Amino acid sequence: MTSKRALTIFRTVSAGLMFVAVPAGARDYPPVEPLLKDGKTILGQTLTYPTDGPAQIQSVIVTMQPGEETGLHTHPYPTFGYMLEGELTVSCPGGVKKTYKQGDAVMEAVNTLHNGKNTGTVPVRILVVFMGVGGQANTKVLGD
């Protein structure tokens, strides 16, 4: 077999393997999937960016067991949440209650006491992105 023919066979087999190596469902995802585009929080507050220090983004995954609560707390800066798993009910002043499930995206209330509770039967997992200020707390718990 000539080296040219061997190279052609190699390229053909390699090209075929590229398609085999991709999991079947992976090609079904859109290249970009919008989660949230909004200028307001869940309470309709207009988002403003911090100006009292150097901007800092921090992301965490919060896990809560069934029945577990966050306790009353506030966020002094914009905070984005994306529900990875479970069901979370957030209670705000005035009797406002909102329930979020897997796939929901939300901009949390700013400078407003609220409590989150896992109201489902499985652990809640939330990707939380804080858009705050370096050296400042992203969450203030009532009593701190």
Buried (B, 14 or more C-beta within 10 A) or exposed (E): EEEEEEEEEEEEEEEEEEEEEEEEEEEEEEEEEEEEEEEEBBBEBEBEEBEEEEEBEEEEEBBBEBEBBBEBBBBBBBBBBBBBBBBBBBBBEEEEEBEBEBEBBBBBBBEBBBBBBBBBEEBBBBBBBBBBBEEBBBBBEEEE
